[in-house]
Amino acid sequence: STFARELIRHLFYALGATVGAVVLGVPLGILSARNRKTEALIMGVLNLGQVLPALAFVGLMMPILGGLSTRIGLVKALGISGIGWAPVFVVLLVYALYPVTRNTLVAIQQLEPALLDAAKGMGMSRGRSLREVELPLAFPVVLAGVRVALVQSTAGAVIAAFVGGGGLGAIMFFGLEQTSMDLVLVGVLPIVALALLFDAALRAVERSAGGSWTAGMREHAVEAGGA
């Protein structure tokens, strides 16, 4: 029962941070691709987040979230405080944002101008072109960023053990304290297995998307351009 509880917490950190990174990172990547000044601002902030060591970052978030919880009742009602899940989730989210945002930016910037011109020639608005042409073509590269974010979050969630956030890292560190290699392996092996599973699954989706989606969109664009 303890293992199941900590496994669920670990998955919450890994999957929750990755989903949050997709929800925030894809729009940020699109905005960055549209404007150079916005790109410099967004990527500069995200780069700053990457250079902070994980434990130092968590330590920085603890008094900030603790202060917000003390002053704002809604924050406290949501269970956000200086210890537990909140600082870990914020740190993992910031780390996961970079690969998703960066890959979205690069994928859109590297689209072939001829395809965009074909969409424009069909009378597509900017928003429709984004939904029906740019994002589908960029999907395999964006998904690669999601894969990196998910694997990174799965491994990084061990830091939750240092602030009472649980997760499989708590089992691992408890095993280290007790000099019990059995407990260490009970914590470590599932993390490795999850990371490899997520990586393999998303790589398979990337290969499938890169072959079928891109070919289909190119054919559609060429036909539209000929028409």
C-alpha positions as CSV (number, residue, x, y, z in Angstrom):
1,S,0.0,0.0,0.0
2,T,2.9,2.4,0.7
3,F,4.5,1.6,-2.6
4,A,1.2,2.2,-4.5
5,R,0.7,5.5,-2.7
6,E,4.2,6.8,-3.5
7,L,3.9,5.5,-7.1
8,I,0.7,7.5,-7.6
9,R,2.4,10.6,-6.1
10,H,5.4,10.2,-8.4
11,L,3.1,9.9,-11.5
12,F,1.3,13.0,-10.4
13,Y,4.5,15.0,-10.4
14,A,5.8,13.6,-13.7
15,L,2.5,13.6,-15.7
16,G,1.1,16.8,-14.0
17,A,4.3,18.8,-14.7
18,T,4.4,17.6,-18.3
19,V,0.7,18.3,-19.0
20,G,1.2,21.8,-17.5
21,A,4.3,22.3,-19.7
22,V,2.3,21.4,-22.8
23,V,-0.6,23.7,-21.9
24,L,1.7,26.6,-21.3
25,G,4.7,25.8,-23.4
26,V,3.0,25.3,-26.8
27,P,1.4,28.8,-26.7
28,L,4.6,30.3,-25.5
29,G,6.5,28.6,-28.4
30,I,4.0,30.0,-30.9
31,L,4.3,33.5,-29.5
32,S,8.1,33.2,-29.6
33,A,8.0,32.1,-33.3
34,R,5.8,35.1,-34.2
35,N,8.0,37.8,-32.6
36,R,11.7,38.0,-32.1
37,K,11.5,40.3,-29.1
38,T,9.0,38.0,-27.4
39,E,11.3,35.0,-28.2
40,A,14.2,36.7,-26.5
41,L,12.1,37.5,-23.4
42,I,10.5,34.1,-23.1
43,M,13.5,32.0,-23.8
44,G,15.7,34.2,-21.6
45,V,13.4,33.6,-18.6
46,L,13.2,29.8,-19.4
47,N,17.0,29.6,-19.8
48,L,17.4,31.2,-16.4
49,G,15.1,28.6,-14.9
50,Q,17.3,25.8,-16.4
51,V,20.5,27.0,-14.7
52,L,19.1,26.8,-11.2
53,P,20.0,23.5,-9.4
54,A,16.9,21.6,-8.5
55,L,17.4,21.6,-4.7
56,A,18.3,25.2,-4.7
57,F,15.3,26.0,-6.8
58,V,13.0,24.0,-4.4
59,G,14.6,25.9,-1.5
60,L,13.9,29.2,-3.2
61,M,10.2,28.3,-3.8
62,M,9.6,27.1,-0.2
63,P,9.5,30.6,1.4
64,I,7.7,32.1,-1.6
65,L,4.9,29.6,-1.6
66,G,4.8,29.6,2.2
67,G,4.3,33.3,2.2
68,L,1.6,33.2,-0.4
69,S,-0.2,30.5,1.6
70,T,-0.1,32.6,4.8
71,R,-1.4,35.8,3.1
72,I,-3.9,34.4,0.6
73,G,-6.7,32.1,1.8
74,L,-7.4,30.6,-1.6
75,V,-3.8,29.5,-2.0
76,K,-3.9,27.8,1.4
77,A,-7.3,26.2,0.6
78,L,-5.8,24.6,-2.5
79,G,-3.2,22.9,-0.3
80,I,-0.3,25.0,-1.5
81,S,2.4,25.6,1.1
82,G,6.1,25.9,1.4
83,I,6.5,22.1,1.9
84,G,4.9,19.1,0.3
85,W,3.9,18.8,-3.3
86,A,3.6,22.5,-4.4
87,P,7.3,23.6,-4.5
88,V,8.3,20.4,-6.3
89,F,5.5,20.7,-8.8
90,V,6.5,24.3,-9.6
91,V,10.1,23.4,-10.1
92,L,9.4,20.4,-12.3
93,L,6.9,22.5,-14.4
94,V,9.6,25.2,-15.0
95,Y,12.1,22.6,-16.0
96,A,9.6,20.9,-18.3
97,L,8.6,24.2,-20.0
98,Y,11.9,24.7,-21.7
99,P,12.0,21.6,-24.0
100,V,8.3,22.0,-24.9
101,T,8.6,25.7,-25.7
102,R,11.9,25.4,-27.5
103,N,10.8,22.5,-29.7
104,T,7.5,24.3,-30.6
105,L,9.5,27.5,-31.5
106,V,12.0,25.6,-33.6
107,A,9.3,23.4,-35.3
108,I,7.3,26.4,-36.4
109,Q,10.3,28.5,-37.5
110,Q,11.6,25.7,-39.7
111,L,8.4,25.0,-41.6
112,E,8.8,25.3,-45.4
113,P,7.5,28.7,-46.6
114,A,6.0,27.1,-49.7
115,L,3.5,25.2,-47.4
116,L,2.6,28.3,-45.6
117,D,2.1,30.2,-48.9
118,A,-0.2,27.4,-50.1
119,A,-2.3,27.7,-47.0
120,K,-2.4,31.5,-47.5
121,G,-3.4,31.0,-51.1
122,M,-6.3,28.9,-50.1
123,G,-7.6,31.8,-48.1
124,M,-6.8,30.5,-44.7
125,S,-6.7,33.0,-41.9
126,R,-3.6,33.0,-39.6
127,G,-5.5,31.1,-36.9
128,R,-6.8,28.5,-39.3
129,S,-3.4,28.1,-40.9
130,L,-1.9,27.6,-37.4
131,R,-4.5,24.9,-36.5
132,E,-4.7,23.0,-39.8
133,V,-1.2,23.4,-41.2
134,E,1.5,24.6,-38.9
135,L,0.7,22.7,-35.7
136,P,0.1,19.4,-37.5
137,L,3.4,19.7,-39.3
138,A,5.2,20.8,-36.2
139,F,3.6,18.0,-34.1
140,P,6.5,15.4,-34.3
141,V,9.1,18.0,-33.2
142,V,6.8,19.3,-30.4
143,L,6.2,15.7,-29.3
144,A,10.0,15.2,-29.0
145,G,10.0,18.1,-26.6
146,V,7.2,16.6,-24.6
147,R,9.1,13.3,-24.4
148,V,12.2,15.0,-23.0
149,A,10.0,16.9,-20.5
150,L,8.2,13.7,-19.4
151,V,11.4,11.7,-18.9
152,Q,13.1,14.6,-17.2
153,S,10.1,15.1,-14.8
154,T,10.0,11.4,-14.1
155,A,13.6,11.4,-13.0
156,G,13.5,14.8,-11.3
157,A,10.5,14.0,-9.1
158,V,12.9,12.3,-6.6
159,I,13.5,15.8,-5.1
160,A,10.0,15.6,-3.6
161,A,11.4,13.4,-0.8
162,F,13.5,16.3,0.5
163,V,10.4,18.5,1.2
164,G,7.9,16.0,2.4
165,G,6.3,15.5,-1.0
166,G,6.6,11.7,-1.1
167,G,7.0,9.9,-4.3
168,L,9.3,7.0,-5.1
169,G,12.3,9.1,-4.1
170,A,11.0,8.9,-0.5
171,I,11.3,5.1,-0.6
172,M,14.8,5.3,-2.1
173,F,16.1,7.8,0.4
174,F,14.6,5.8,3.3
175,G,16.5,2.8,2.0
176,L,19.7,4.8,2.0
177,E,19.1,5.9,5.6
178,Q,18.5,2.3,6.6
179,T,21.4,1.0,4.5
180,S,18.9,-1.3,2.9
181,M,19.6,-1.9,-0.8
182,D,16.3,-3.7,-1.2
183,L,14.4,-0.5,-0.4
184,V,16.7,1.6,-2.5
185,L,16.0,-0.7,-5.5
186,V,12.2,-0.6,-4.8
187,G,12.4,3.1,-5.2
188,V,15.0,3.3,-8.1
189,L,13.9,0.5,-10.4
190,P,10.3,1.8,-11.0
191,I,11.7,5.3,-11.8
192,V,14.0,3.8,-14.4
193,A,11.3,1.6,-15.8
194,L,8.8,4.5,-16.0
195,A,11.4,6.7,-17.7
196,L,12.2,4.0,-20.3
197,L,8.6,3.2,-20.9
198,F,7.6,6.8,-21.4
199,D,10.6,7.4,-23.7
200,A,9.9,4.3,-25.8
201,A,6.2,5.0,-26.1
202,L,6.6,8.6,-27.2
203,R,9.4,7.7,-29.6
204,A,7.1,5.3,-31.3
205,V,4.4,8.0,-31.6
206,E,7.0,10.4,-33.0
207,R,8.1,8.0,-35.7
208,S,4.5,7.4,-36.7
209,A,3.6,11.0,-36.7
210,G,6.7,12.0,-38.5
211,G,5.9,9.6,-41.3
212,S,2.2,9.8,-41.8
213,W,1.1,13.3,-40.7
214,T,3.9,15.1,-42.5
215,A,3.4,13.3,-45.7
216,G,-0.4,13.8,-45.6
217,M,-0.1,17.5,-44.9
218,R,2.5,18.0,-47.7
219,E,0.3,16.2,-50.2
220,H,-2.6,18.4,-49.1
221,A,-0.6,21.6,-49.4
222,V,0.8,20.7,-52.8
223,E,-2.7,19.9,-54.1
224,A,-4.0,23.1,-52.7
225,G,-1.2,25.0,-54.3
226,G,-1.8,23.4,-57.7
227,A,-5.5,24.2,-57.5
